[in-house]
Amino acid sequence: MGKSNGSNCEYCVNYSYDEDYECYTCEVNLDEDEMAHFIMGDFRQCPYFQMGDEYKIVRKQM
């Protein structure tokens, strides 16, 4: 997983909808401190952020 600083979980490829819990969750195994920041909404410099690009595959096919 490539690491770069990001600030908005909604655009991260690791932020996905969990049908069991019926909410969005981070798929990265965060440690206790990181999870506390994530839950409080204070996770501005996430080292695991990857921009979710839905059209990346389509561009390769063109």
mmCIF file as Biopython writes it, N, C-alpha, C and O atoms, coordinates in Angstrom:
data_model
#
loop_
_atom_site.group_PDB
_atom_site.id
_atom_site.type_symbol
_atom_site.label_atom_id
_atom_site.label_alt_id
_atom_site.label_comp_id
_atom_site.label_asym_id
_atom_site.label_entity_id
_atom_site.label_seq_id
_atom_site.pdbx_PDB_ins_code
_atom_site.Cartn_x
_atom_site.Cartn_y
_atom_site.Cartn_z
_atom_site.occupancy
_atom_site.B_iso_or_equiv
_atom_site.auth_seq_id
_atom_site.auth_asym_id
_atom_site.pdbx_PDB_model_num
ATOM 1   N N  . MET A ? 1  ? 0.848   -1.172 0.000   1.0 0.0 1  A 1 
ATOM 2   C CA . MET A ? 1  ? 0.000   0.000  0.000   1.0 0.0 1  A 1 
ATOM 3   C C  . MET A ? 1  ? 0.892   1.233  0.000   1.0 0.0 1  A 1 
ATOM 4   O O  . MET A ? 1  ? 1.724   1.405  0.891   1.0 0.0 1  A 1 
ATOM 5   N N  . GLY A ? 2  ? 0.717   2.087  -0.998  1.0 0.0 2  A 1 
ATOM 6   C CA . GLY A ? 2  ? 1.500   3.306  -1.077  1.0 0.0 2  A 1 
ATOM 7   C C  . GLY A ? 2  ? 1.095   4.278  0.005   1.0 0.0 2  A 1 
ATOM 8   O O  . GLY A ? 2  ? -0.082  4.386  0.348   1.0 0.0 2  A 1 
ATOM 9   N N  . LYS A ? 3  ? 2.058   4.976  0.534   1.0 0.0 3  A 1 
ATOM 10  C CA . LYS A ? 3  ? 1.751   5.912  1.615   1.0 0.0 3  A 1 
ATOM 11  C C  . LYS A ? 3  ? 1.923   7.337  1.132   1.0 0.0 3  A 1 
ATOM 12  O O  . LYS A ? 3  ? 2.940   7.686  0.532   1.0 0.0 3  A 1 
ATOM 13  N N  . SER A ? 4  ? 0.921   8.154  1.400   1.0 0.0 4  A 1 
ATOM 14  C CA . SER A ? 4  ? 1.008   9.583  1.136   1.0 0.0 4  A 1 
ATOM 15  C C  . SER A ? 4  ? 0.056   10.270 2.094   1.0 0.0 4  A 1 
ATOM 16  O O  . SER A ? 4  ? -0.926  9.673  2.536   1.0 0.0 4  A 1 
ATOM 17  N N  . ASN A ? 5  ? 0.337   11.494 2.409   1.0 0.0 5  A 1 
ATOM 18  C CA . ASN A ? 5  ? -0.508  12.207 3.351   1.0 0.0 5  A 1 
ATOM 19  C C  . ASN A ? 5  ? -1.808  12.637 2.711   1.0 0.0 5  A 1 
ATOM 20  O O  . ASN A ? 5  ? -1.819  13.198 1.615   1.0 0.0 5  A 1 
ATOM 21  N N  . GLY A ? 6  ? -2.891  12.373 3.392   1.0 0.0 6  A 1 
ATOM 22  C CA . GLY A ? 6  ? -4.201  12.749 2.908   1.0 0.0 6  A 1 
ATOM 23  C C  . GLY A ? 6  ? -5.016  13.297 4.046   1.0 0.0 6  A 1 
ATOM 24  O O  . GLY A ? 6  ? -4.614  13.213 5.207   1.0 0.0 6  A 1 
ATOM 25  N N  . SER A ? 7  ? -6.164  13.861 3.722   1.0 0.0 7  A 1 
ATOM 26  C CA . SER A ? 7  ? -6.922  14.482 4.794   1.0 0.0 7  A 1 
ATOM 27  C C  . SER A ? 7  ? -8.399  14.141 4.788   1.0 0.0 7  A 1 
ATOM 28  O O  . SER A ? 7  ? -9.093  14.462 5.752   1.0 0.0 7  A 1 
ATOM 29  N N  . ASN A ? 8  ? -8.909  13.508 3.749   1.0 0.0 8  A 1 
ATOM 30  C CA . ASN A ? 8  ? -10.333 13.263 3.692   1.0 0.0 8  A 1 
ATOM 31  C C  . ASN A ? 8  ? -10.606 11.786 3.425   1.0 0.0 8  A 1 
ATOM 32  O O  . ASN A ? 8  ? -10.371 11.293 2.322   1.0 0.0 8  A 1 
ATOM 33  N N  . CYS A ? 9  ? -11.101 11.087 4.439   1.0 0.0 9  A 1 
ATOM 34  C CA . CYS A ? 9  ? -11.348 9.648  4.324   1.0 0.0 9  A 1 
ATOM 35  C C  . CYS A ? 9  ? -12.340 9.313  3.227   1.0 0.0 9  A 1 
ATOM 36  O O  . CYS A ? 9  ? -12.266 8.232  2.642   1.0 0.0 9  A 1 
ATOM 37  N N  . GLU A ? 10 ? -13.262 10.210 2.936   1.0 0.0 10 A 1 
ATOM 38  C CA . GLU A ? 10 ? -14.285 9.928  1.930   1.0 0.0 10 A 1 
ATOM 39  C C  . GLU A ? 10 ? -13.685 9.655  0.554   1.0 0.0 10 A 1 
ATOM 40  O O  . GLU A ? 10 ? -14.307 8.969  -0.256  1.0 0.0 10 A 1 
ATOM 41  N N  . TYR A ? 11 ? -12.502 10.173 0.275   1.0 0.0 11 A 1 
ATOM 42  C CA . TYR A ? 11 ? -11.869 9.972  -1.024  1.0 0.0 11 A 1 
ATOM 43  C C  . TYR A ? 11 ? -10.831 8.860  -1.008  1.0 0.0 11 A 1 
ATOM 44  O O  . TYR A ? 11 ? -10.215 8.580  -2.036  1.0 0.0 11 A 1 
ATOM 45  N N  . CYS A ? 12 ? -10.629 8.228  0.130   1.0 0.0 12 A 1 
ATOM 46  C CA . CYS A ? 12 ? -9.601  7.192  0.274   1.0 0.0 12 A 1 
ATOM 47  C C  . CYS A ? 12 ? -10.124 5.848  -0.216  1.0 0.0 12 A 1 
ATOM 48  O O  . CYS A ? 12 ? -11.277 5.492  0.026   1.0 0.0 12 A 1 
ATOM 49  N N  . VAL A ? 13 ? -9.270  5.114  -0.900  1.0 0.0 13 A 1 
ATOM 50  C CA . VAL A ? 13 ? -9.626  3.794  -1.408  1.0 0.0 13 A 1 
ATOM 51  C C  . VAL A ? 13 ? -9.823  2.801  -0.259  1.0 0.0 13 A 1 
ATOM 52  O O  . VAL A ? 13 ? -10.494 1.785  -0.441  1.0 0.0 13 A 1 
ATOM 53  N N  . ASN A ? 14 ? -9.255  3.071  0.911   1.0 0.0 14 A 1 
ATOM 54  C CA . ASN A ? 14 ? -9.367  2.184  2.067   1.0 0.0 14 A 1 
ATOM 55  C C  . ASN A ? 14 ? -10.634 2.427  2.887   1.0 0.0 14 A 1 
ATOM 56  O O  . ASN A ? 14 ? -10.875 1.713  3.860   1.0 0.0 14 A 1 
ATOM 57  N N  . TYR A ? 15 ? -11.425 3.389  2.527   1.0 0.0 15 A 1 
ATOM 58  C CA . TYR A ? 15 ? -12.645 3.758  3.248   1.0 0.0 15 A 1 
ATOM 59  C C  . TYR A ? 15 ? -13.828 3.187  2.485   1.0 0.0 15 A 1 
ATOM 60  O O  . TYR A ? 15 ? -14.209 3.706  1.436   1.0 0.0 15 A 1 
ATOM 61  N N  . SER A ? 16 ? -14.410 2.115  3.014   1.0 0.0 16 A 1 
ATOM 62  C CA . SER A ? 16 ? -15.470 1.440  2.277   1.0 0.0 16 A 1 
ATOM 63  C C  . SER A ? 16 ? -16.670 1.137  3.171   1.0 0.0 16 A 1 
ATOM 64  O O  . SER A ? 16 ? -16.577 1.160  4.398   1.0 0.0 16 A 1 
ATOM 65  N N  . TYR A ? 17 ? -17.783 0.856  2.530   1.0 0.0 17 A 1 
ATOM 66  C CA . TYR A ? 17 ? -19.034 0.590  3.240   1.0 0.0 17 A 1 
ATOM 67  C C  . TYR A ? 17 ? -19.031 -0.849 3.740   1.0 0.0 17 A 1 
ATOM 68  O O  . TYR A ? 17 ? -18.781 -1.777 2.972   1.0 0.0 17 A 1 
ATOM 69  N N  . ASP A ? 18 ? -19.309 -1.032 5.025   1.0 0.0 18 A 1 
ATOM 70  C CA . ASP A ? 18 ? -19.401 -2.348 5.644   1.0 0.0 18 A 1 
ATOM 71  C C  . ASP A ? 18 ? -20.884 -2.688 5.813   1.0 0.0 18 A 1 
ATOM 72  O O  . ASP A ? 18 ? -21.578 -2.085 6.631   1.0 0.0 18 A 1 
ATOM 73  N N  . GLU A ? 19 ? -21.354 -3.649 5.039   1.0 0.0 19 A 1 
ATOM 74  C CA . GLU A ? 19 ? -22.774 -3.994 5.072   1.0 0.0 19 A 1 
ATOM 75  C C  . GLU A ? 19 ? -23.201 -4.614 6.396   1.0 0.0 19 A 1 
ATOM 76  O O  . GLU A ? 19 ? -24.360 -4.480 6.791   1.0 0.0 19 A 1 
ATOM 77  N N  . ASP A ? 20 ? -22.287 -5.290 7.090   1.0 0.0 20 A 1 
ATOM 78  C CA . ASP A ? 20 ? -22.624 -5.892 8.390   1.0 0.0 20 A 1 
ATOM 79  C C  . ASP A ? 20 ? -22.926 -4.824 9.430   1.0 0.0 20 A 1 
ATOM 80  O O  . ASP A ? 20 ? -23.888 -4.947 10.189  1.0 0.0 20 A 1 
ATOM 81  N N  . TYR A ? 21 ? -22.101 -3.764 9.468   1.0 0.0 21 A 1 
ATOM 82  C CA . TYR A ? 21 ? -22.280 -2.683 10.449  1.0 0.0 21 A 1 
ATOM 83  C C  . TYR A ? 21 ? -23.125 -1.533 9.902   1.0 0.0 21 A 1 
ATOM 84  O O  . TYR A ? 21 ? -23.526 -0.642 10.651  1.0 0.0 21 A 1 
ATOM 85  N N  . GLU A ? 22 ? -23.393 -1.555 8.599   1.0 0.0 22 A 1 
ATOM 86  C CA . GLU A ? 22 ? -24.174 -0.522 7.923   1.0 0.0 22 A 1 
ATOM 87  C C  . GLU A ? 22 ? -23.586 0.879  8.100   1.0 0.0 22 A 1 
ATOM 88  O O  . GLU A ? 22 ? -24.300 1.841  8.384   1.0 0.0 22 A 1 
ATOM 89  N N  . CYS A ? 23 ? -22.275 0.967  7.926   1.0 0.0 23 A 1 
ATOM 90  C CA . CYS A ? 23 ? -21.592 2.256  7.989   1.0 0.0 23 A 1 
ATOM 91  C C  . CYS A ? 23 ? -20.266 2.140  7.233   1.0 0.0 23 A 1 
ATOM 92  O O  . CYS A ? 23 ? -19.846 1.044  6.864   1.0 0.0 23 A 1 
ATOM 93  N N  . TYR A ? 24 ? -19.619 3.275  7.011   1.0 0.0 24 A 1 
ATOM 94  C CA . TYR A ? 24 ? -18.319 3.288  6.361   1.0 0.0 24 A 1 
ATOM 95  C C  . TYR A ? 24 ? -17.226 3.048  7.393   1.0 0.0 24 A 1 
ATOM 96  O O  . TYR A ? 24 ? -17.291 3.559  8.511   1.0 0.0 24 A 1 
ATOM 97  N N  . THR A ? 25 ? -16.223 2.269  7.011   1.0 0.0 25 A 1 
ATOM 98  C CA . THR A ? 25 ? -15.111 1.961  7.909   1.0 0.0 25 A 1 
ATOM 99  C C  . THR A ? 25 ? -13.792 2.041  7.150   1.0 0.0 25 A 1 
ATOM 100 O O  . THR A ? 25 ? -13.752 1.968  5.922   1.0 0.0 25 A 1 
ATOM 101 N N  . CYS A ? 26 ? -12.727 2.191  7.907   1.0 0.0 26 A 1 
ATOM 102 C CA . CYS A ? 26 ? -11.382 2.177  7.346   1.0 0.0 26 A 1 
ATOM 103 C C  . CYS A ? 26 ? -10.900 0.726  7.354   1.0 0.0 26 A 1 
ATOM 104 O O  . CYS A ? 26 ? -10.964 0.054  8.383   1.0 0.0 26 A 1 
ATOM 105 N N  . GLU A ? 27 ? -10.419 0.247  6.214   1.0 0.0 27 A 1 
ATOM 106 C CA . GLU A ? 27 ? -9.981  -1.135 6.101   1.0 0.0 27 A 1 
ATOM 107 C C  . GLU A ? 27 ? -8.555  -1.362 6.590   1.0 0.0 27 A 1 
ATOM 108 O O  . GLU A ? 27 ? -8.123  -2.510 6.696   1.0 0.0 27 A 1 
ATOM 109 N N  . VAL A ? 28 ? -7.826  -0.316 6.885   1.0 0.0 28 A 1 
ATOM 110 C CA . VAL A ? 28 ? -6.453  -0.430 7.362   1.0 0.0 28 A 1 
ATOM 111 C C  . VAL A ? 28 ? -6.475  -0.809 8.839   1.0 0.0 28 A 1 
ATOM 112 O O  . VAL A ? 28 ? -7.291  -0.292 9.603   1.0 0.0 28 A 1 
ATOM 113 N N  . ASN A ? 29 ? -5.590  -1.702 9.240   1.0 0.0 29 A 1 
ATOM 114 C CA . ASN A ? 29 ? -5.477  -2.066 10.649  1.0 0.0 29 A 1 
ATOM 115 C C  . ASN A ? 29 ? -4.746  -0.949 11.392  1.0 0.0 29 A 1 
ATOM 116 O O  . ASN A ? 29 ? -3.516  -0.903 11.416  1.0 0.0 29 A 1 
ATOM 117 N N  . LEU A ? 30 ? -5.517  -0.056 11.993  1.0 0.0 30 A 1 
ATOM 118 C CA . LEU A ? 30 ? -4.955  1.086  12.705  1.0 0.0 30 A 1 
ATOM 119 C C  . LEU A ? 30 ? -4.579  0.678  14.119  1.0 0.0 30 A 1 
ATOM 120 O O  . LEU A ? 30 ? -5.235  -0.169 14.726  1.0 0.0 30 A 1 
ATOM 121 N N  . ASP A ? 31 ? -3.509  1.292  14.644  1.0 0.0 31 A 1 
ATOM 122 C CA . ASP A ? 31 ? -3.179  1.031  16.041  1.0 0.0 31 A 1 
ATOM 123 C C  . ASP A ? 31 ? -4.127  1.839  16.935  1.0 0.0 31 A 1 
ATOM 124 O O  . ASP A ? 31 ? -4.962  2.592  16.434  1.0 0.0 31 A 1 
ATOM 125 N N  . GLU A ? 32 ? -3.999  1.684  18.232  1.0 0.0 32 A 1 
ATOM 126 C CA . GLU A ? 32 ? -4.945  2.297  19.177  1.0 0.0 32 A 1 
ATOM 127 C C  . GLU A ? 32 ? -4.996  3.816  19.066  1.0 0.0 32 A 1 
ATOM 128 O O  . GLU A ? 32 ? -6.079  4.400  19.080  1.0 0.0 32 A 1 
ATOM 129 N N  . ASP A ? 33 ? -3.849  4.455  18.956  1.0 0.0 33 A 1 
ATOM 130 C CA . ASP A ? 33 ? -3.809  5.918  18.844  1.0 0.0 33 A 1 
ATOM 131 C C  . ASP A ? 33 ? -4.414  6.396  17.528  1.0 0.0 33 A 1 
ATOM 132 O O  . ASP A ? 33 ? -5.179  7.359  17.498  1.0 0.0 33 A 1 
ATOM 133 N N  . GLU A ? 34 ? -4.058  5.702  16.430  1.0 0.0 34 A 1 
ATOM 134 C CA . GLU A ? 34 ? -4.608  6.077  15.130  1.0 0.0 34 A 1 
ATOM 135 C C  . GLU A ? 34 ? -6.128  5.900  15.108  1.0 0.0 34 A 1 
ATOM 136 O O  . GLU A ? 34 ? -6.843  6.732  14.550  1.0 0.0 34 A 1 
ATOM 137 N N  . MET A ? 35 ? -6.618  4.822  15.714  1.0 0.0 35 A 1 
ATOM 138 C CA . MET A ? 35 ? -8.061  4.572  15.744  1.0 0.0 35 A 1 
ATOM 139 C C  . MET A ? 35 ? -8.781  5.654  16.541  1.0 0.0 35 A 1 
ATOM 140 O O  . MET A ? 35 ? -9.868  6.083  16.155  1.0 0.0 35 A 1 
ATOM 141 N N  . ALA A ? 36 ? -8.195  6.096  17.640  1.0 0.0 36 A 1 
ATOM 142 C CA . ALA A ? 36 ? -8.801  7.166  18.441  1.0 0.0 36 A 1 
ATOM 143 C C  . ALA A ? 36 ? -8.923  8.447  17.613  1.0 0.0 36 A 1 
ATOM 144 O O  . ALA A ? 36 ? -9.958  9.112  17.652  1.0 0.0 36 A 1 
ATOM 145 N N  . HIS A ? 37 ? -7.876  8.795  16.867  1.0 0.0 37 A 1 
ATOM 146 C CA . HIS A ? 37 ? -7.919  9.981  16.001  1.0 0.0 37 A 1 
ATOM 147 C C  . HIS A ? 37 ? -8.957  9.805  14.898  1.0 0.0 37 A 1 
ATOM 148 O O  . HIS A ? 37 ? -9.675  10.748 14.564  1.0 0.0 37 A 1 
ATOM 149 N N  . PHE A ? 38 ? -9.039  8.595  14.329  1.0 0.0 38 A 1 
ATOM 150 C CA . PHE A ? 38 ? -10.007 8.319  13.265  1.0 0.0 38 A 1 
ATOM 151 C C  . PHE A ? 38 ? -11.436 8.491  13.771  1.0 0.0 38 A 1 
ATOM 152 O O  . PHE A ? 38 ? -12.257 9.121  13.104  1.0 0.0 38 A 1 
ATOM 153 N N  . ILE A ? 39 ? -11.737 7.942  14.935  1.0 0.0 39 A 1 
ATOM 154 C CA . ILE A ? 39 ? -13.090 8.013  15.497  1.0 0.0 39 A 1 
ATOM 155 C C  . ILE A ? 39 ? -13.471 9.447  15.849  1.0 0.0 39 A 1 
ATOM 156 O O  . ILE A ? 39 ? -14.618 9.849  15.657  1.0 0.0 39 A 1 
ATOM 157 N N  . MET A ? 40 ? -12.511 10.221 16.366  1.0 0.0 40 A 1 
ATOM 158 C CA . MET A ? 40 ? -12.785 11.614 16.736  1.0 0.0 40 A 1 
ATOM 159 C C  . MET A ? 40 ? -12.817 12.539 15.515  1.0 0.0 40 A 1 
ATOM 160 O O  . MET A ? 40 ? -13.162 13.715 15.637  1.0 0.0 40 A 1 
ATOM 161 N N  . GLY A ? 41 ? -12.460 12.013 14.342  1.0 0.0 41 A 1 
ATOM 162 C CA . GLY A ? 41 ? -12.464 12.839 13.132  1.0 0.0 41 A 1 
ATOM 163 C C  . GLY A ? 41 ? -11.251 13.736 13.034  1.0 0.0 41 A 1 
ATOM 164 O O  . GLY A ? 41 ? -11.281 14.733 12.313  1.0 0.0 41 A 1 
ATOM 165 N N  . ASP A ? 42 ? -10.190 13.408 13.738  1.0 0.0 42 A 1 
ATOM 166 C CA . ASP A ? 42 ? -8.977  14.225 13.776  1.0 0.0 42 A 1 
ATOM 167 C C  . ASP A ? 42 ? -7.818  13.461 13.132  1.0 0.0 42 A 1 
ATOM 168 O O  . ASP A ? 42 ? -6.715  13.423 13.677  1.0 0.0 42 A 1 
ATOM 169 N N  . PHE A ? 43 ? -8.072  12.860 11.984  1.0 0.0 43 A 1 
ATOM 170 C CA . PHE A ? 43 ? -7.058  12.026 11.323  1.0 0.0 43 A 1 
ATOM 171 C C  . PHE A ? 43 ? -6.645  12.712 10.031  1.0 0.0 43 A 1 
ATOM 172 O O  . PHE A ? 43 ? -6.857  12.179 8.941   1.0 0.0 43 A 1 
ATOM 173 N N  . ARG A ? 44 ? -6.050  13.903 10.155  1.0 0.0 44 A 1 
ATOM 174 C CA . ARG A ? 44 ? -5.768  14.747 8.997   1.0 0.0 44 A 1 
ATOM 175 C C  . ARG A ? 44 ? -4.543  14.331 8.201   1.0 0.0 44 A 1 
ATOM 176 O O  . ARG A ? 44 ? -4.511  14.544 6.989   1.0 0.0 44 A 1 
ATOM 177 N N  . GLN A ? 45 ? -3.561  13.764 8.815   1.0 0.0 45 A 1 
ATOM 178 C CA . GLN A ? 45 ? -2.339  13.384 8.116   1.0 0.0 45 A 1 
ATOM 179 C C  . GLN A ? 45 ? -2.196  11.867 8.090   1.0 0.0 45 A 1 
ATOM 180 O O  . GLN A ? 45 ? -1.216  11.324 8.599   1.0 0.0 45 A 1 
ATOM 181 N N  . CYS A ? 46 ? -3.164  11.188 7.503   1.0 0.0 46 A 1 
ATOM 182 C CA . CYS A ? 46 ? -3.172  9.729  7.446   1.0 0.0 46 A 1 
ATOM 183 C C  . CYS A ? 46 ? -2.047  9.219  6.547   1.0 0.0 46 A 1 
ATOM 184 O O  . CYS A ? 46 ? -1.983  9.586  5.374   1.0 0.0 46 A 1 
ATOM 185 N N  . PRO A ? 47 ? -1.168  8.387  7.076   1.0 0.0 47 A 1 
ATOM 186 C CA . PRO A ? 47 ? -0.083  7.854  6.249   1.0 0.0 47 A 1 
ATOM 187 C C  . PRO A ? 47 ? -0.551  6.771  5.280   1.0 0.0 47 A 1 
ATOM 188 O O  . PRO A ? 47 ? 0.214   6.364  4.405   1.0 0.0 47 A 1 
ATOM 189 N N  . TYR A ? 48 ? -1.773  6.301  5.413   1.0 0.0 48 A 1 
ATOM 190 C CA . TYR A ? 48 ? -2.302  5.226  4.580   1.0 0.0 48 A 1 
ATOM 191 C C  . TYR A ? 48 ? -3.244  5.727  3.489   1.0 0.0 48 A 1 
ATOM 192 O O  . TYR A ? 48 ? -3.818  4.926  2.751   1.0 0.0 48 A 1 
ATOM 193 N N  . PHE A ? 49 ? -3.406  7.032  3.384   1.0 0.0 49 A 1 
ATOM 194 C CA . PHE A ? 49 ? -4.335  7.604  2.412   1.0 0.0 49 A 1 
ATOM 195 C C  . PHE A ? 49 ? -3.911  7.279  0.988   1.0 0.0 49 A 1 
ATOM 196 O O  . PHE A ? 49 ? -2.756  7.476  0.611   1.0 0.0 49 A 1 
ATOM 197 N N  . GLN A ? 50 ? -4.865  6.776  0.197   1.0 0.0 50 A 1 
ATOM 198 C CA . GLN A ? 50 ? -4.665  6.576  -1.236  1.0 0.0 50 A 1 
ATOM 199 C C  . GLN A ? 50 ? -5.899  7.114  -1.920  1.0 0.0 50 A 1 
ATOM 200 O O  . GLN A ? 50 ? -7.017  6.725  -1.583  1.0 0.0 50 A 1 
ATOM 201 N N  . MET A ? 51 ? -5.714  7.989  -2.860  1.0 0.0 51 A 1 
ATOM 202 C CA . MET A ? 51 ? -6.838  8.566  -3.569  1.0 0.0 51 A 1 
ATOM 203 C C  . MET A ? 51 ? -7.578  7.469  -4.317  1.0 0.0 51 A 1 
ATOM 204 O O  . MET A ? 51 ? -6.980  6.742  -5.110  1.0 0.0 51 A 1 
ATOM 205 N N  . GLY A ? 52 ? -8.858  7.350  -4.071  1.0 0.0 52 A 1 
ATOM 206 C CA . GLY A ? 52 ? -9.677  6.369  -4.760  1.0 0.0 52 A 1 
ATOM 207 C C  . GLY A ? 52 ? -10.005 6.869  -6.150  1.0 0.0 52 A 1 
ATOM 208 O O  . GLY A ? 52 ? -10.659 7.900  -6.303  1.0 0.0 52 A 1 
ATOM 209 N N  . ASP A ? 53 ? -9.562  6.158  -7.153  1.0 0.0 53 A 1 
ATOM 210 C CA . ASP A ? 53 ? -9.776  6.564  -8.536  1.0 0.0 53 A 1 
ATOM 211 C C  . ASP A ? 53 ? -10.575 5.474  -9.239  1.0 0.0 53 A 1 
ATOM 212 O O  . ASP A ? 53 ? -10.016 4.468  -9.677  1.0 0.0 53 A 1 
ATOM 213 N N  . GLU A ? 54 ? -11.882 5.680  -9.344  1.0 0.0 54 A 1 
ATOM 214 C CA . GLU A ? 54 ? -12.766 4.692  -9.941  1.0 0.0 54 A 1 
ATOM 215 C C  . GLU A ? 54 ? -12.491 4.478  -11.425 1.0 0.0 54 A 1 
ATOM 216 O O  . GLU A ? 54 ? -12.833 3.425  -11.964 1.0 0.0 54 A 1 
ATOM 217 N N  . TYR A ? 55 ? -11.889 5.436  -12.087 1.0 0.0 55 A 1 
ATOM 218 C CA . TYR A ? 55 ? -11.702 5.364  -13.530 1.0 0.0 55 A 1 
ATOM 219 C C  . TYR A ? 55 ? -10.292 4.932  -13.928 1.0 0.0 55 A 1 
ATOM 220 O O  . TYR A ? 55 ? -9.948  4.974  -15.110 1.0 0.0 55 A 1 
ATOM 221 N N  . LYS A ? 56 ? -9.482  4.525  -12.974 1.0 0.0 56 A 1 
ATOM 222 C CA . LYS A ? 56 ? -8.097  4.144  -13.260 1.0 0.0 56 A 1 
ATOM 223 C C  . LYS A ? 56 ? -8.043  2.957  -14.229 1.0 0.0 56 A 1 
ATOM 224 O O  . LYS A ? 56 ? -7.248  2.965  -15.168 1.0 0.0 56 A 1 
ATOM 225 N N  . ILE A ? 57 ? -8.860  1.964  -14.014 1.0 0.0 57 A 1 
ATOM 226 C CA . ILE A ? 57 ? -8.880  0.780  -14.872 1.0 0.0 57 A 1 
ATOM 227 C C  . ILE A ? 57 ? -9.361  1.144  -16.272 1.0 0.0 57 A 1 
ATOM 228 O O  . ILE A ? 57 ? -8.827  0.657  -17.269 1.0 0.0 57 A 1 
ATOM 229 N N  . VAL A ? 58 ? -10.374 2.002  -16.336 1.0 0.0 58 A 1 
ATOM 230 C CA . VAL A ? 58 ? -10.922 2.400  -17.635 1.0 0.0 58 A 1 
ATOM 231 C C  . VAL A ? 58 ? -9.864  3.113  -18.462 1.0 0.0 58 A 1 
ATOM 232 O O  . VAL A ? 58 ? -9.764  2.876  -19.666 1.0 0.0 58 A 1 
ATOM 233 N N  . ARG A ? 59 ? -9.077  3.974  -17.844 1.0 0.0 59 A 1 
ATOM 234 C CA . ARG A ? 59 ? -8.029  4.694  -18.579 1.0 0.0 59 A 1 
ATOM 235 C C  . ARG A ? 59 ? -6.993  3.737  -19.154 1.0 0.0 59 A 1 
ATOM 236 O O  . ARG A ? 59 ? -6.471  3.965  -20.245 1.0 0.0 59 A 1 
ATOM 237 N N  . LYS A ? 60 ? -6.693  2.655  -18.413 1.0 0.0 60 A 1 
ATOM 238 C CA . LYS A ? 60 ? -5.710  1.681  -18.920 1.0 0.0 60 A 1 
ATOM 239 C C  . LYS A ? 60 ? -6.260  0.922  -20.122 1.0 0.0 60 A 1 
ATOM 240 O O  . LYS A ? 60 ? -5.489  0.490  -20.979 1.0 0.0 60 A 1 
ATOM 241 N N  . GLN A ? 61 ? -7.559  0.754  -20.200 1.0 0.0 61 A 1 
ATOM 242 C CA . GLN A ? 61 ? -8.163  0.012  -21.295 1.0 0.0 61 A 1 
ATOM 243 C C  . GLN A ? 61 ? -8.285  0.835  -22.576 1.0 0.0 61 A 1 
ATOM 244 O O  . GLN A ? 61 ? -8.465  0.280  -23.660 1.0 0.0 61 A 1 
ATOM 245 N N  . MET A ? 62 ? -8.189  2.148  -22.450 1.0 0.0 62 A 1 
ATOM 246 C CA . MET A ? 62 ? -8.363  3.029  -23.617 1.0 0.0 62 A 1 
ATOM 247 C C  . MET A ? 62 ? -7.131  3.075  -24.466 1.0 0.0 62 A 1 
ATOM 248 O O  . MET A ? 62 ? -7.108  3.767  -25.484 1.0 0.0 62 A 1 
#
